[in-house]
Protein backbone atom coordinates (compact mmCIF):
# COMPACT_ATOMS: atom_id res chain seq x y z
CA UNK A 1 0.00 0.00 0.00
CA UNK A 2 1.22 3.49 -0.78
CA UNK A 3 2.38 5.31 2.29
CA UNK A 4 2.01 8.96 3.24
CA UNK A 5 4.75 11.31 2.17
CA UNK A 6 7.84 10.77 4.32
CA UNK A 7 9.36 14.18 3.72
CA UNK A 8 7.40 15.91 6.51
CA UNK A 9 8.86 16.20 9.97
CA UNK A 10 7.55 13.83 12.67
CA UNK A 11 6.70 16.82 14.88
CA UNK A 12 4.37 18.13 12.20
CA UNK A 13 2.69 14.74 11.93
CA UNK A 14 2.06 14.72 15.68
CA UNK A 15 0.70 18.26 15.58
CA UNK A 16 -1.67 17.41 12.74
CA UNK A 17 -2.80 14.24 14.50
CA UNK A 18 -4.27 16.43 17.25
CA UNK A 19 -6.40 18.31 14.71
CA UNK A 20 -9.15 16.40 12.87
CA UNK A 21 -9.00 16.35 9.10
CA UNK A 22 -11.81 18.37 7.53
CA UNK A 23 -13.43 19.04 4.16
CA UNK A 24 -11.72 22.01 2.55
CA UNK A 25 -13.78 22.29 -0.64
CA UNK A 26 -16.54 20.56 -2.59
CA UNK A 27 -16.59 20.93 -6.36
CA UNK A 28 -18.63 19.65 -9.28
CA UNK A 29 -19.78 20.54 -12.78
CA UNK A 30 -22.97 19.46 -14.56
CA UNK A 31 -21.10 19.16 -17.88
CA UNK A 32 -17.86 17.20 -17.95
CA UNK A 33 -15.00 19.35 -19.23
CA UNK A 34 -16.58 22.69 -18.35
CA UNK A 35 -15.43 24.81 -15.40
CA UNK A 36 -15.81 23.21 -11.97
CA UNK A 37 -17.85 25.10 -9.38
CA UNK A 38 -17.57 25.06 -5.61
CA UNK A 39 -20.41 24.08 -3.27
CA UNK A 40 -20.80 24.56 0.46
CA UNK A 41 -22.59 21.25 0.86
CA UNK A 42 -23.72 18.27 -1.17
CA UNK A 43 -25.78 15.11 -0.70
CA UNK A 44 -23.77 12.08 -1.76
CA UNK A 45 -25.42 9.10 -3.43
CA UNK A 46 -23.94 5.90 -4.88
CA UNK A 47 -23.25 7.93 -8.04
CA UNK A 48 -21.53 10.76 -6.16
CA UNK A 49 -22.99 14.26 -6.14
CA UNK A 50 -26.34 14.21 -7.98
CA UNK A 51 -25.96 15.94 -11.34
CA UNK A 52 -22.16 15.88 -11.31
CA UNK A 53 -21.00 15.24 -14.90
CA UNK A 54 -24.61 14.54 -15.87
CA UNK A 55 -23.71 15.58 -19.41
CA UNK A 56 -20.59 15.27 -21.53
CA UNK A 57 -19.37 16.18 -25.00
CA UNK A 58 -18.43 14.05 -27.98
CA UNK A 59 -16.89 14.82 -31.36
CA UNK A 60 -18.49 13.96 -34.74
CA UNK A 61 -17.35 10.32 -34.49
CA UNK A 62 -18.76 9.93 -30.99
CA UNK A 63 -15.55 10.11 -28.95
CA UNK A 64 -15.48 11.85 -25.58
CA UNK A 65 -14.04 15.37 -25.67
CA UNK A 66 -12.87 17.31 -22.63
CA UNK A 67 -10.29 19.88 -21.58
CA UNK A 68 -7.37 17.67 -22.58
CA UNK A 69 -8.17 18.38 -26.22
CA UNK A 70 -10.02 21.67 -25.95
CA UNK A 71 -8.80 24.01 -23.23
CA UNK A 72 -11.40 26.77 -23.88
CA UNK A 73 -14.10 24.46 -22.52
CA UNK A 74 -13.07 25.39 -18.98
CA UNK A 75 -14.04 29.03 -19.62
CA UNK A 76 -17.72 28.00 -19.76
CA UNK A 77 -19.77 27.68 -16.56
CA UNK A 78 -22.74 25.29 -16.56
CA UNK A 79 -25.75 25.37 -14.25
CA UNK A 80 -28.36 22.62 -14.31
CA UNK A 81 -31.60 22.63 -12.34
CA UNK A 82 -32.58 18.96 -12.27
CA UNK A 83 -35.99 19.76 -10.78
CA UNK A 84 -37.05 21.96 -13.68
CA UNK A 85 -34.80 20.36 -16.30
CA UNK A 86 -33.26 23.68 -17.29
CA UNK A 87 -29.59 23.90 -18.35
CA UNK A 88 -27.72 27.19 -18.67
CA UNK A 89 -24.24 27.81 -20.10
CA UNK A 90 -22.47 31.07 -19.26
CA UNK A 91 -19.72 32.01 -21.73
CA UNK A 92 -16.74 34.24 -20.89
CA UNK A 93 -18.11 37.13 -22.98
CA UNK A 94 -21.18 37.25 -20.72
CA UNK A 95 -23.50 35.48 -23.16
CA UNK A 96 -25.85 32.93 -21.65
CA UNK A 97 -27.40 30.05 -23.53
CA UNK A 98 -30.24 28.43 -21.60
CA UNK A 99 -33.13 26.09 -22.36
CA UNK A 100 -34.99 23.11 -21.01
CA UNK A 101 -33.12 19.84 -21.59
CA UNK A 102 -34.78 17.73 -24.27
CA UNK A 103 -33.32 14.29 -24.85
CA UNK A 104 -33.25 13.10 -28.46
CA UNK A 105 -32.29 9.92 -30.23
CA UNK A 106 -29.88 7.32 -28.77
CA UNK A 107 -26.22 7.90 -29.62
CA UNK A 108 -23.45 5.29 -29.39
CA UNK A 109 -20.28 6.91 -28.03
CA UNK A 110 -16.86 6.08 -26.63
CA UNK A 111 -16.34 7.25 -23.04
CA UNK A 112 -12.60 6.73 -22.69
CA UNK A 113 -12.37 2.96 -23.35
CA UNK A 114 -16.03 2.22 -22.62
CA UNK A 115 -18.79 1.97 -25.22
CA UNK A 116 -21.95 3.71 -24.01
CA UNK A 117 -25.40 4.31 -25.43
CA UNK A 118 -26.38 7.85 -24.49
CA UNK A 119 -29.10 10.30 -25.49
CA UNK A 120 -28.37 13.41 -27.52
CA UNK A 121 -29.35 16.70 -25.86
CA UNK A 122 -31.45 18.92 -28.08
CA UNK A 123 -31.59 22.68 -28.06
CA UNK A 124 -28.91 25.34 -28.58
CA UNK A 125 -26.11 23.86 -26.45
CA UNK A 126 -24.12 21.83 -28.97
CA UNK A 127 -24.06 24.65 -31.49
CA UNK A 128 -23.02 27.24 -28.90
CA UNK A 129 -20.19 25.11 -27.53
CA UNK A 130 -19.01 24.17 -31.03
CA UNK A 131 -18.86 27.84 -31.99
CA UNK A 132 -16.98 28.66 -28.79
CA UNK A 133 -14.17 26.13 -29.35
CA UNK A 134 -14.18 26.11 -33.16
CA UNK A 135 -14.74 22.35 -33.35
CA UNK A 136 -18.01 20.44 -33.97
CA UNK A 137 -19.27 19.04 -30.68
CA UNK A 138 -22.39 17.27 -29.51
CA UNK A 139 -23.80 17.39 -25.99
CA UNK A 140 -25.10 14.07 -24.65
CA UNK A 141 -26.61 12.91 -21.37
CA UNK A 142 -24.78 10.31 -19.30
CA UNK A 143 -26.90 7.14 -19.09
CA UNK A 144 -28.55 6.52 -15.70
CA UNK A 145 -26.72 3.21 -15.25
CA UNK A 146 -23.30 4.79 -15.79
CA UNK A 147 -22.61 8.23 -14.27
CA UNK A 148 -20.40 10.59 -16.20
CA UNK A 149 -17.46 10.35 -13.80
CA UNK A 150 -14.42 8.61 -15.24
CA UNK A 151 -14.37 5.49 -13.07
CA UNK A 152 -18.09 4.90 -12.57
CA UNK A 153 -19.33 4.09 -9.06
CA UNK A 154 -15.90 2.78 -8.00
CA UNK A 155 -14.71 6.35 -8.36
CA UNK A 156 -17.91 8.28 -7.73
CA UNK A 157 -15.97 10.87 -5.72
CA UNK A 158 -12.35 11.99 -5.59
CA UNK A 159 -10.24 13.45 -2.78
CA UNK A 160 -7.06 15.54 -2.64
CA UNK A 161 -5.34 17.17 0.32
CA UNK A 162 -4.22 20.77 0.36
CA UNK A 163 -0.92 19.54 1.76
CA UNK A 164 -0.36 17.56 -1.46
CA UNK A 165 -0.95 20.74 -3.45
CA UNK A 166 1.61 22.51 -1.29
CA UNK A 167 4.12 19.67 -1.84
CA UNK A 168 3.63 20.03 -5.60
CA UNK A 169 4.26 23.78 -5.29
CA UNK A 170 7.49 23.07 -3.42
CA UNK A 171 8.61 20.57 -6.04
CA UNK A 172 7.90 23.07 -8.80
CA UNK A 173 9.82 25.87 -7.09
CA UNK A 174 6.87 28.20 -7.58
CA UNK A 175 5.82 31.02 -5.26
CA UNK A 176 2.06 30.95 -5.65
CA UNK A 177 -0.46 28.33 -4.58
CA UNK A 178 -1.22 25.57 -7.08
CA UNK A 179 -4.87 26.07 -8.03
CA UNK A 180 -6.80 23.00 -6.83
CA UNK A 181 -9.30 23.43 -9.67
CA UNK A 182 -6.67 22.12 -12.09
CA UNK A 183 -7.31 18.66 -10.66
CA UNK A 184 -11.13 18.80 -10.73
CA UNK A 185 -11.50 16.82 -7.49
CA UNK A 186 -14.76 16.40 -5.59
CA UNK A 187 -13.33 17.02 -2.13
CA UNK A 188 -10.36 18.88 -0.74
CA UNK A 189 -9.00 17.78 2.63
CA UNK A 190 -7.31 19.91 5.30
CA UNK A 191 -5.46 18.68 8.38
CA UNK A 192 -3.32 15.88 6.88
CA UNK A 193 0.26 15.70 5.63
CA UNK A 194 1.17 15.65 1.96
CA UNK A 195 -0.09 12.55 0.14
CA UNK A 196 -1.52 11.05 3.31
CA UNK A 197 -4.57 10.20 1.19
CA UNK A 198 -2.44 7.57 -0.60
CA UNK A 199 -2.51 5.53 2.61
CA UNK A 200 -6.32 5.48 2.64
CA UNK A 201 -6.45 3.07 -0.30
CA UNK A 202 -8.55 0.05 0.61
CA UNK A 203 -9.83 1.74 3.79
CA UNK A 204 -13.20 3.15 4.74
CA UNK A 205 -13.47 6.88 5.25
CA UNK A 206 -16.21 8.77 7.09
CA UNK A 207 -16.73 12.17 5.49
CA UNK A 208 -19.57 14.19 6.94
CA UNK A 209 -22.56 11.84 7.13
CA UNK A 210 -21.33 9.68 4.24
CA UNK A 211 -19.12 6.61 4.30
CA UNK A 212 -16.64 5.94 1.49
CA UNK A 213 -14.23 3.19 0.56
CA UNK A 214 -11.09 4.53 -1.11
CA UNK A 215 -10.57 2.34 -4.18
CA UNK A 216 -7.50 3.71 -5.94
CA UNK A 217 -5.24 6.55 -7.01
CA UNK A 218 -6.18 9.21 -9.52
CA UNK A 219 -3.64 9.24 -12.35
CA UNK A 220 -3.09 12.66 -13.86
CA UNK A 221 -3.33 13.83 -17.47
CA UNK A 222 -2.55 16.95 -19.47
CA UNK A 223 -5.75 18.73 -18.41
CA UNK A 224 -3.92 19.56 -15.15
CA UNK A 225 -1.40 21.63 -17.10
CA UNK A 226 -4.15 24.09 -18.07
CA UNK A 227 -5.11 27.24 -16.18
CA UNK A 228 -8.49 26.59 -14.56
CA UNK A 229 -9.92 29.93 -15.72
CA UNK A 230 -8.49 30.29 -19.24
CA UNK A 231 -7.68 26.74 -20.34
CA UNK A 232 -4.22 27.88 -21.46
CA UNK A 233 -1.32 25.49 -20.76
CA UNK A 234 0.78 27.31 -18.16
CA UNK A 235 2.15 24.76 -15.65
CA UNK A 236 4.17 21.56 -16.33
CA UNK A 237 2.22 19.46 -13.84
CA UNK A 238 3.13 16.11 -15.33
CA UNK A 239 6.83 16.96 -15.44
CA UNK A 240 6.86 17.72 -11.72
CA UNK A 241 4.77 14.67 -10.82
CA UNK A 242 7.06 12.45 -12.87
CA UNK A 243 10.05 13.86 -11.01
CA UNK A 244 8.86 12.83 -7.56
CA UNK A 245 5.81 10.58 -8.06
CA UNK A 246 6.70 8.70 -11.23
CA UNK A 247 8.26 5.36 -12.11
CA UNK A 248 8.55 3.17 -8.98
CA UNK A 249 8.50 6.04 -6.48
CA UNK A 250 5.27 4.75 -4.89
CA UNK A 251 2.84 1.88 -5.27
CA UNK A 252 -0.13 3.13 -7.29
CA UNK A 253 -3.17 1.96 -9.24
CA UNK A 254 -2.70 4.61 -11.95
CA UNK A 255 0.38 6.40 -13.31
CA UNK A 256 1.38 9.84 -12.02
CA UNK A 257 -0.96 9.64 -9.01
CA UNK A 258 -2.23 12.78 -7.32
CA UNK A 259 -5.23 12.21 -5.06
CA UNK A 260 -7.52 9.20 -4.71
CA UNK A 261 -10.96 8.06 -5.82
CA UNK A 262 -13.64 6.34 -3.74
CA UNK A 263 -16.92 4.44 -3.80
CA UNK A 264 -19.86 5.69 -1.71
CA UNK A 265 -20.85 2.93 0.73
CA UNK A 266 -23.37 4.96 2.73
CA UNK A 267 -24.99 8.06 1.19
CA UNK A 268 -25.16 11.21 3.27
CA UNK A 269 -24.72 14.96 3.36
CA UNK A 270 -21.25 16.49 3.34
CA UNK A 271 -20.49 20.11 4.18
CA UNK A 272 -17.32 22.20 3.98
CA UNK A 273 -15.72 21.94 7.42
CA UNK A 274 -17.08 18.45 8.16
CA UNK A 275 -14.75 15.92 9.75
CA UNK A 276 -12.91 13.36 7.63
CA UNK A 277 -12.06 10.19 9.53
CA UNK A 278 -10.32 7.16 8.00
CA UNK A 279 -10.79 3.74 9.52
CA UNK A 280 -8.00 2.35 11.68
N, C-alpha and C positions, 0 to 999 in steps of 0.2 A: 504493500500500500504506500502511496506517496505520502511523504511526511511534510510537516510544516517547514517553512523556510528556516534554515539553521543559522542565518546570518544575523539574527536579532539577539541582543544581549539577554542572558537569563533573567536579569533584574527586571527588564521590560516585560518579559513573559509573566513573571510573578505579579507585577503591577497590573497587567491587563487581566490576569485571572481573577482579581478582586472586583473587576468591573464587568457586569454582564454584557455579552454581545447584543447589539440591537440592530434593527432595520434602519438603514441610512437613507435609502431611496426605494421607490417602487416605480417601474417604468413599463410602458406598453405602447403599442401602436395598432390601430385597427387594420392597417394595410401594411403588409410585410414590405420592407424596403424604404418606407417613408419615415419621416422624422419620429423618433420616440418621444413620448410625453411622460411627464412625471405625475404620479397620483399620491395622495396622502393616505389612501387606504384602498384595499381591494378584497373581494371575496374570492378565495381560491376554490376551484372545482378540480375534478380529475383532469380536465383539459387545461388547467392553469387559470389565468385571469379571463373571465368571460369576455369574448370579443377581441382578445389579443390575437393579432395576425388572422383575423376572420376572413380577410381577402388577401390575394397576392396577384402578381403580374406575370404574364407570360409573353413571349415574343411570337411572331407569326407562325413558327413551327411548334408552338406549345411548350417551350422550355422556360422554366422559372427564370425570372429576371429580378435582380435586386441591386443594392448599392455597389456590389463588387464590379458590375459591368457599367452601371449608370449612376455616377455620383450625384448628379443633380436631383435624384429622387429624394434625398434626405432634406432638401429645401422645402418640401411640401408637407404640410401638417394635415392629418386626417382626423375627423371626428365622426363617430358613428353612434347614433341613438338606436340601440337594438329594439327598444320598446315601440318606437314609431317607424323604424325601418329607414330612417333618413341618414344619408352619408354626405358629408361635406368635405371638400378639399380646399385648403387655403394655400395659395401660391405665393412665392416671395414678393411678387409685385402688388400684393394686396387683393388680387382677384380671387373670388370664391366661386367654386362650382359645387352646387348642391342639388340633390334630388332624392326621391325615394328609391330604395334599392329594388330593382326588378330583375329577377333571375330568369335567364333565357335558356337556350338549348344546352344539353350536356356537351362538355368539351374534354377530350382526353389530353392530359398534359404530363410533363415530366417535372416532378418536384424533387430536385437533386437526382437521386438514383431511383426514385419511386414513381411508378406509373399511377396516376390518379384520374378518376373521372370527376370533374368539377362542373359547376354551372357558370356560364358567362353572365356577367353583370351588365344589364342594359343601361341606357342613359348616357350622359355626357362625359363620364369619367375616363373611359379609355382614350377618347379623342383628346381630351384636355391634357392627360399625362403624356400621350404620344407627342403632342405639340411641344410640351415643356422640355422633353429630353431629346427631341429630334429623331426618335426611333419609334416604329409602330409597336404599340403595346396593347394588351388586352387584359382588362381586370376580370378576375374570376373569384368565386366564393369557395373557400376551403370546405370540403365535404364534411358533414357532421361527424362521420366516423373517424376522421383523421384531421385533427386541428392543424392550423398552418404554422405551428412551431416546427423547427427543423427535425427534432428527434421524436415527435409524437408524444404520447403520454409518458414515456420513459424520461423525457426531458421537458415536461410541461412548464417548468420554471427553471430559471438559472440564477446563480448567486456569485457575487464577486466582492471581495473585501476592499475597503478603501486603503488598507495597508498594502495590498498587492499593487494597487495603482501607484502608491508612493514608491514602492520598490522599483517599479518600471521607470518612474521618473528618475530615480537615482541611477539606474543602469543607463539611462539615455543621456545623463549629464545635463538635463534640462532644468530650467529655473521654475517654470510654471507647472501647475497641477495638470496631470493627464486627464482629459475630459472623460468621465466614465461613460458618456453617451456613445463614444466610439465603439463600445463593446456590446451595447444594446441588451444589457442584462436585466432580468426581472427585478432582482433585489440586490441592493448594496448592503454590506455588513460593516458596522463599526465595532471596535472593541476586541479585535483579534490581531494577531501578528500576520505579517505578509505570507500569503499562500497557505495559511492555516486551513482554508477550505479544502485544500487537496486531501487532508487527513480525514475529511468527513465522508469520503467515498465508501459506500457500503453501509453507512450508518444512518440511523433515523435522526431527524432534526425537527425540533418543535420551533415553529416560527409564528408568533402570534397565536391564534387559535388553531392553526393548521399543523398537520404533521407530514413531513416529507421523508423520502428515502433518497439520499444522494446516490446517483447511479453512474456518474462518470465525469470526466473532464470535458471542458469546452475547448476544442481546438480552434485556433484563430485563423482568419483569412484576411485578404487584402482590404476588406471593407473597414477594418480597424485603422488603416492608414489614412482614412479620409476624415477631414474636419466634419464634425457632427452638425454644423450649421450650413456649410457651403458645399460639402461633398468633394472638395478639392483635396488631392493627396498632399499631405503636409507633414507626416510623421512616419518614420520607418519602423513601425511597430514590430513587424515580423523579424526584421534584422535584430532588434534588441531582444526579442523573445528567443530567437535562435541562439543568441550569444550566451544566455544564462538559463534557458529552459529547454533547449533543443537537444537533439541526439539522445544520449542515455543519461541526461542530467537527472531526470526523475522518472518514476514509473507513471505511465499515463495511458488513458484509453483513447486519446486523440492527439495528433501531433501539435506542437506549439501550444500547450495548454495554458489557459488563463481564465480561472473561474471553473465552476462546476455546474452540472445540470441535475435535476431531481424529479422524481415522481411524487405526485400528491397522494398520500395514503389516507389522510383524513382531511376533507375540505374544512375551510374556516376562514374567518376574516383576519386580515393582516394590515396593520397600520404602521406608518413610519414611527420609529421609537419603540416598537414592540420588542420583547426579548427574543433572542435566538439561542436555543439550547440544544447542542448535539447530545446524542446518547453517550453513555459511558463506554 
